[in-house]
Every structure is written in structure tokens, then in C-alpha cells.
Amino acid sequence: ADQAEQHLAGFLLRMRRGWGQITLKVAASLDGRVAMATGESQWITCEASRQDVQRLRAESDLIVTGIGTVLADDCQLTLRPDQSSLSSEECERALRSPPHRMVLDSQGRTPINARILNGSPTTVITAPGIKMDSSIEQHQLPVDQRGRIVLDDWVHYLGAQSFNTILIEAGPQLSGALIEGGWVDRLVVYQAPCLLGDTGRPMAGFAIDTLSESPKFQLEEVTRSGTDLRIMATPMTAPALLSA
């Protein structure tokens, strides 16, 4: 039921505004850090939280990350039913149509042997004029003055590809840009009872000068996830869903 509800919510959003529901997933410490200064982050959260992430993936048509995460973690972002809390029926349904994967990589730095290129299909989004190996599924989109993919063009591309439910599992730069730009519909934070200190990497990399500028969220759910907290929040400016 949860998967069907999320797909319906995403479909209605895509029909209304041109792109689907974007969920940002973050695993963080109590002081809001997602990794040590060295990049070490495995594992901040507990096994129950990692199993719950598999459920989020199963609900998604598309899983997105940035090139920084690919280079740092060599992530796969695949469905792993044996490491999930999904029922056998949910696993079977999810594996029949596994989520597509996508890397935002404006300069085309994804290694040819990156694990994210194995298994279910993966698209690498680059700037115009970047040529990658012919074995890699590549799509070119405009970049801004900083050389980063223009997110407005990107979300409309996702809509044109009929992705209804999009899960972001990325580092501070992409996560911060999505929050700052108001592109996030749901924020799911797994918060572990540990502290990483002031040199740890923040969950969202953007700078503001005043409290009034801070993106505001509404708490929808706060539950225990093993030894962690699972917080689901939506932005105060979230678009209202059309009634089903």
C-alpha cells in the first residue's frame, strides 16, 4: 500500500507541475553531520535504518546521486532484498521493475568501472560537449556559471522520462542545492545517537546569513528506527497534492 500511495502521489505531482515527487534521504549524527572530514561515513546509522532505506528505494522509480558520492563511496544504490524489511511479495514486485539510477556528473568523471554502472540501468547527466565511453548511458543538460547541472532543466527532464518517485542519496553539495532551490518534497533523516564534531561534513551544503532565510520544514513523522531516530518532514511551501 505504501509503495502504491507514493507512486500515486508522485504521478499526481508530475501531471500537475511537470516532475514527480522528490525525496531526499539523509543519514546523519545528532549534530547534523553526514561524514567525517575524511569522508568516512560507513556506518553512521544502524542496521534497522539501512533496512528502511531499502524500502525507500523499493518505492522509487529513480535513485539519484552526485559524482562526489560515486568517487568517495563507489556506491551501487541497488535494491538488496536480503538486507531489507520488505515482505517477499514487496521484494518480488520491486525486483520485477528495479529503480533506474542516475549520477549528476557535469564533467563526466564517473569511472568506467564504477559499481553504479553495473546491474539495473544508470544514466549519467553531464554538461554539453562532454564525451563519455560509449558503453555509458549519457544525457547532456545545461550547466550554470559554476559548472553545475541546472536543476530546473534536470527536473523537467525527469518529468519527460516519466519518473514519478525520485529518491536522492547524495552528499552535502547536491543535497544542499536541492534544499536551497526548493526542489525537495520530502526529507527523510535517519539520525544516529552519535556526534561527529565540528570538522564533520554537514548534511546540506548551503550558506545563509539570517535565521529568516533558513528553509522551514514541518515534521510529519518521528519514529524509532532501531537505535536511531527516523524523521520525515515536508517543506512548509510543499505543493498540495491533487485529491485522488
LUMDRENLUM-562295 format. One line per 5 residues: number of its first residue (from 1); for each residue x, y, z of N, C-alpha, C. Coordinates in steps of 0.2 Angstrom, whole numbers, plus 5000, padded with zeros to 4 digits. Example, Ala and Ser with C-alpha at 12.3 -4.5 7.8 and 13.67 -1.06 7.14 Angstrom:
2
1	5066 4972 5039 5062 4978 5039 5066 4984 5039  5064 4989 5035 5068 4995 5036 5064 5000 5039
//
This chain:
244
1	5004 4994 5000 5000 5000 5000 5004 5006 5000  5010 5006 5004 5014 5012 5004 5017 5014 4998  5020 5008 4994 5023 5009 4988 5017 5012 4983  5011 5009 4983 5006 5012 4978 5004 5019 4980  5004 5021 4986 5002 5028 4988 5008 5033 4986
6	5014 5031 4987 5020 5035 4985 5020 5036 4977  5018 5031 4973 5018 5031 4966 5012 5036 4964  5007 5035 4967 5001 5039 4965 5002 5047 4967  5005 5048 4973 5007 5055 4975 5012 5058 4969  5017 5054 4967 5022 5056 4963 5019 5057 4956
11	5014 5053 4954 5011 5053 4947 5007 5060 4947  5003 5061 4952 4999 5067 4953 5003 5073 4952  5009 5073 4956 5013 5079 4956 5016 5080 4949  5018 5075 4945 5021 5075 4939 5015 5078 4934  5009 5075 4934 5004 5078 4930 5003 5085 4931
16	5003 5087 4937 5002 5094 4939 5007 5099 4937  5013 5098 4939 5019 5103 4938 5024 5101 4933  5024 5094 4931 5029 5093 4926 5035 5088 4928  5035 5087 4935 5040 5082 4938 5037 5079 4944  5040 5073 4946 5037 5069 4951 5039 5071 4958
21	5038 5067 4963 5039 5068 4970 5047 5067 4971  5050 5072 4974 5057 5071 4976 5058 5070 4983  5061 5064 4985 5063 5063 4992 5070 5063 4993  5072 5067 4998 5079 5067 5000 5080 5063 5006  5085 5058 5006 5086 5054 5011 5093 5056 5014
26	5094 5057 5021 5100 5059 5024 5101 5054 5030  5107 5052 5031 5109 5048 5037 5114 5053 5040  5112 5055 5047 5116 5060 5050 5117 5058 5057  5122 5062 5060 5123 5061 5068 5119 5066 5071  5119 5066 5078 5115 5071 5082 5116 5078 5080
31	5123 5079 5078 5125 5086 5077 5124 5087 5069  5120 5084 5066 5119 5085 5059 5125 5084 5054  5129 5079 5056 5135 5078 5051 5134 5071 5047  5136 5071 5041 5134 5065 5037 5141 5061 5036  5147 5064 5038 5153 5060 5037 5158 5064 5041
36	5164 5060 5042 5170 5063 5045 5173 5068 5040  5177 5072 5042 5181 5077 5037 5184 5073 5031  5187 5066 5033 5190 5062 5028 5185 5059 5023  5179 5060 5024 5174 5057 5020 5171 5050 5023  5174 5048 5028 5172 5041 5031 5165 5042 5034
41	5160 5037 5032 5153 5038 5034 5150 5031 5035  5154 5026 5034 5151 5019 5035 5153 5016 5042  5148 5015 5046 5141 5016 5045 5139 5021 5051  5136 5027 5050 5134 5031 5055 5127 5028 5058  5123 5026 5054 5116 5023 5056 5116 5016 5057
46	5111 5013 5061 5111 5006 5062 5108 5002 5057  5108 4996 5058 5106 4991 5053 5098 4992 5051  5094 4993 5056 5087 4994 5055 5086 5000 5050  5090 5006 5051 5089 5011 5047 5091 5010 5040  5096 5006 5039 5099 5004 5032 5094 4999 5029
51	5090 4995 5033 5085 4991 5030 5079 4995 5028  5077 5001 5032 5072 5005 5030 5074 5009 5023  5080 5010 5022 5082 5014 5016 5080 5009 5010  5081 5003 5011 5079 4998 5005 5072 4999 5004  5067 5000 5009 5060 5001 5007 5059 5008 5003
56	5063 5013 5005 5063 5019 5001 5065 5018 4994  5070 5014 4993 5072 5013 4986 5067 5009 4982  5064 5004 4986 5059 5000 4983 5053 5004 4980  5051 5010 4984 5046 5014 4982 5047 5019 4977  5054 5019 4974 5056 5024 4970 5057 5021 4962
61	5055 5026 4958 5057 5024 4951 5064 5026 4949  5067 5030 4953 5073 5033 4951 5077 5034 4957  5084 5032 4958 5088 5034 4963 5094 5038 4960  5095 5044 4963 5100 5049 4961 5105 5051 4966  5111 5051 4963 5117 5053 4967 5121 5058 4963
66	5126 5061 4967 5131 5065 4963 5138 5062 4962  5142 5065 4958 5148 5062 4957 5153 5062 4963  5152 5066 4967 5156 5066 4973 5155 5060 4977  5149 5058 4978 5147 5051 4982 5150 5045 4978  5149 5045 4971 5152 5040 4967 5159 5039 4968
71	5163 5045 4968 5170 5044 4969 5172 5043 4976  5168 5045 4981 5170 5044 4988 5169 5037 4990  5163 5034 4988 5160 5028 4991 5160 5022 4986  5160 5024 4979 5159 5019 4974 5152 5015 4976  5147 5019 4977 5141 5016 4979 5137 5013 4973
76	5133 5008 4975 5129 5004 4970 5122 5007 4969  5119 5009 4975 5112 5011 4975 5107 5006 4972  5108 5000 4974 5104 4994 4971 5099 4992 4977  5094 4989 4975 5089 4985 4979 5092 4979 4982  5093 4978 4988 5095 4972 4991 5090 4969 4996
81	5086 4965 4993 5080 4962 4997 5082 4958 5003  5088 4955 5003 5090 4951 5009 5092 4956 5015  5093 4962 5013 5095 4967 5018 5089 4972 5020  5083 4970 5018 5078 4975 5019 5072 4972 5024  5068 4976 5025 5062 4974 5030 5056 4972 5025
86	5057 4972 5019 5051 4971 5014 5049 4964 5014  5042 4963 5013 5039 4956 5013 5042 4953 5006  5041 4946 5006 5043 4943 5000 5039 4946 4994  5033 4947 4995 5028 4950 4989 5031 4957 4987  5033 4961 4992 5036 4968 4990 5042 4967 4987
91	5046 4962 4989 5053 4961 4986 5052 4959 4979  5048 4954 4978 5046 4952 4971 5044 4958 4966  5039 4962 4969 5037 4967 4965 5042 4972 4963  5046 4974 4968 5052 4979 4967 5057 4976 4962  5059 4970 4963 5064 4967 4959 5062 4966 4951
96	5055 4965 4950 5052 4965 4944 5054 4971 4940  5054 4977 4943 5055 4983 4940 5059 4987 4944  5066 4986 4945 5070 4989 4949 5071 4997 4947  5073 5001 4952 5073 5008 4951 5079 5009 4946  5078 5014 4941 5083 5017 4937 5088 5021 4942
101	5094 5021 4940 5099 5025 4944 5102 5031 4939  5104 5036 4943 5106 5042 4939 5112 5046 4943  5117 5048 4940 5123 5052 4943 5123 5059 4939  5123 5064 4944 5124 5071 4941 5131 5072 4941  5134 5072 4935 5141 5072 4934 5143 5077 4928
106	5143 5083 4930 5144 5088 4924 5150 5087 4920  5155 5085 4923 5162 5084 4919 5163 5077 4917  5159 5073 4918 5159 5066 4915 5165 5062 4919  5166 5063 4925 5171 5059 4929 5169 5052 4932  5163 5050 4930 5162 5043 4933 5166 5038 4930
111	5170 5034 4934 5174 5029 4931 5171 5024 4927  5174 5021 4922 5171 5016 4918 5169 5010 4922  5173 5009 4928 5172 5003 4932 5168 5004 4938  5165 5010 4939 5161 5012 4944 5155 5007 4945  5154 5005 4952 5149 4999 4953 5142 5002 4951
116	5141 5008 4951 5134 5011 4950 5132 5010 4942  5137 5008 4938 5136 5007 4931 5134 4999 4930  5135 4995 4935 5133 4988 4935 5126 4987 4937  5123 4982 4934 5116 4980 4937 5111 4984 4933  5106 4986 4937 5100 4990 4933 5103 4996 4930
121	5099 4999 4925 5101 5004 4921 5103 5010 4925  5108 5014 4922 5111 5020 4925 5112 5025 4920  5109 5031 4921 5111 5037 4916 5115 5042 4920  5120 5044 4916 5125 5049 4919 5123 5056 4915  5122 5061 4919 5120 5068 4917 5126 5072 4917
126	5128 5074 4911 5134 5078 4910 5132 5085 4907  5137 5090 4907 5137 5096 4903 5137 5094 4896  5135 5099 4892 5135 5098 4884 5143 5098 4882  5144 5094 4877 5151 5093 4875 5155 5088 4878  5153 5085 4884 5157 5080 4887 5156 5074 4884
131	5161 5070 4882 5160 5064 4879 5163 5058 4884  5158 5054 4885 5160 5048 4889 5160 5042 4885  5163 5036 4888 5163 5030 4885 5157 5028 4882  5157 5025 4876 5150 5023 4873 5146 5018 4876  5149 5014 4881 5145 5009 4885 5141 5013 4890
136	5142 5019 4892 5139 5023 4897 5133 5026 4894  5127 5025 4897 5121 5029 4895 5122 5036 4898  5122 5041 4893 5124 5048 4895 5118 5053 4892  5117 5058 4896 5112 5063 4894 5115 5070 4896  5115 5074 4891 5118 5081 4892 5113 5086 4894
141	5114 5090 4899 5110 5096 4901 5114 5102 4902  5111 5108 4902 5114 5114 4903 5117 5115 4910  5123 5118 4910 5126 5119 4917 5125 5127 4919  5126 5129 4925 5126 5136 4927 5133 5138 4927  5134 5144 4930 5141 5148 4929 5146 5144 4933
146	5144 5140 4938 5148 5136 4942 5150 5129 4939  5147 5128 4934 5148 5122 4930 5144 5116 4933  5138 5118 4937 5134 5113 4939 5127 5112 4935  5125 5106 4935 5119 5105 4931 5113 5110 4933  5110 5113 4928 5104 5117 4930 5098 5113 4932
151	5096 5114 4939 5092 5109 4942 5085 5110 4939  5083 5116 4936 5076 5117 4933 5076 5113 4927  5081 5113 4923 5081 5108 4917 5081 5101 4919  5085 5099 4924 5085 5092 4926 5078 5090 4928  5075 5093 4932 5068 5090 4935 5063 5090 4929
156	5064 5094 4924 5059 5094 4919 5061 5088 4914  5068 5086 4914 5070 5080 4910 5067 5074 4914  5067 5074 4920 5065 5068 4924 5057 5067 4923  5054 5073 4922 5046 5073 4921 5045 5070 4914  5049 5072 4909 5049 5069 4902 5050 5062 4902
161	5054 5059 4906 5056 5052 4907 5051 5048 4911  5046 5052 4913 5040 5048 4917 5042 5045 4924  5047 5048 4927 5049 5046 4934 5044 5049 4938  5040 5045 4942 5036 5048 4947 5038 5049 4954  5043 5044 4956 5045 5044 4963 5053 5044 4962
166	5056 5050 4965 5063 5051 4964 5066 5051 4971  5071 5047 4972 5075 5047 4979 5082 5049 4978  5084 5054 4982 5090 5057 4982 5095 5054 4987  5100 5051 4986 5105 5049 4991 5112 5052 4989  5113 5058 4991 5119 5061 4989 5123 5065 4995
171	5128 5068 4993 5132 5072 4998 5129 5079 4999  5133 5082 5003 5131 5089 5005 5130 5094 4999  5134 5094 4994 5133 5099 4989 5127 5098 4985  5125 5092 4983 5119 5091 4979 5113 5092 4984  5113 5089 4990 5108 5089 4994 5106 5096 4996
176	5112 5100 4997 5111 5107 4999 5108 5111 4993  5110 5110 4987 5107 5113 4981 5100 5112 4980  5098 5106 4981 5091 5104 4981 5086 5107 4986  5089 5107 4992 5085 5111 4998 5085 5118 4996  5090 5121 4995 5091 5128 4994 5086 5130 4988
181	5086 5126 4983 5082 5128 4977 5074 5126 4978  5072 5123 4984 5066 5122 4985 5063 5116 4981  5068 5111 4979 5066 5105 4975 5064 5099 4979  5065 5099 4985 5063 5093 4989 5056 5093 4992  5053 5088 4990 5046 5087 4993 5045 5083 4999
186	5050 5079 5001 5050 5075 5007 5057 5074 5009  5059 5076 5015 5065 5075 5018 5065 5069 5023  5069 5064 5022 5069 5058 5027 5076 5058 5030  5076 5059 5037 5083 5059 5040 5083 5054 5045  5088 5050 5044 5090 5044 5049 5095 5047 5054
191	5093 5049 5060 5098 5052 5065 5101 5047 5070  5107 5046 5070 5110 5042 5074 5113 5045 5081  5113 5041 5087 5114 5044 5093 5122 5045 5094  5125 5049 5089 5132 5050 5090 5134 5057 5088  5140 5059 5089 5142 5066 5087 5148 5065 5083
196	5149 5069 5078 5155 5069 5073 5159 5075 5074  5157 5080 5078 5161 5086 5079 5161 5091 5073  5164 5097 5075 5164 5102 5070 5168 5102 5064  5172 5096 5063 5175 5096 5056 5171 5091 5052  5166 5088 5055 5162 5083 5051 5158 5087 5045
201	5157 5083 5040 5153 5086 5034 5146 5087 5036  5143 5093 5034 5136 5094 5035 5131 5091 5031  5125 5090 5033 5120 5086 5029 5118 5090 5023  5119 5097 5023 5117 5101 5017 5121 5107 5016  5125 5107 5011 5130 5112 5010 5127 5118 5006
206	5124 5123 5010 5122 5129 5008 5123 5134 5013  5124 5141 5011 5126 5146 5016 5120 5151 5017  5118 5153 5023 5113 5158 5024 5116 5163 5029  5113 5169 5029 5116 5174 5034 5111 5175 5040  5105 5174 5038 5100 5176 5044 5095 5170 5045
211	5092 5169 5051 5088 5164 5053 5082 5164 5048  5080 5170 5046 5074 5170 5042 5074 5167 5035  5081 5166 5033 5082 5163 5026 5082 5156 5027  5082 5153 5033 5083 5145 5033 5076 5142 5031  5077 5137 5026 5072 5133 5024 5068 5130 5030
216	5061 5131 5030 5057 5128 5035 5054 5122 5033  5054 5117 5038 5050 5110 5037 5045 5109 5042  5040 5105 5040 5035 5103 5045 5036 5095 5046  5037 5093 5053 5038 5086 5055 5031 5083 5053  5032 5077 5049 5026 5073 5048 5026 5067 5052
221	5032 5064 5053 5033 5058 5057 5040 5058 5060  5040 5056 5067 5046 5055 5070 5045 5048 5074  5049 5043 5072 5049 5037 5075 5056 5034 5076  5056 5028 5080 5062 5025 5082 5064 5020 5076  5070 5020 5074 5072 5015 5069 5078 5012 5072
226	5077 5006 5075 5082 5003 5079 5085 5008 5084  5091 5009 5084 5094 5014 5089 5094 5021 5087  5091 5022 5081 5091 5029 5078 5084 5032 5078  5084 5038 5076 5078 5042 5075 5076 5042 5068  5070 5041 5065 5068 5042 5058 5064 5048 5058
231	5066 5053 5055 5062 5059 5054 5060 5061 5047  5053 5061 5046 5051 5063 5039 5047 5070 5040  5050 5074 5035 5047 5081 5036 5046 5083 5028  5041 5088 5028 5040 5091 5022 5041 5099 5022  5043 5102 5017 5044 5109 5017 5037 5113 5018
236	5038 5118 5021 5032 5122 5023 5028 5125 5016  5032 5125 5011 5030 5128 5005 5028 5122 5000  5027 5116 5003 5026 5110 4999 5020 5111 4994  5020 5108 4988 5014 5109 4984 5008 5104 4987  5002 5106 4987 4997 5102 4989 4995 5097 4983
241	4994 5091 4985 4993 5086 4980 4985 5086 4978  4984 5085 4972 4978 5084 4969 4974 5079 4973  4968 5080 4974 4964 5074 4978 4963 5069 4973  4964 5063 4975 4963 5057 4971 4956 5055 4969
//
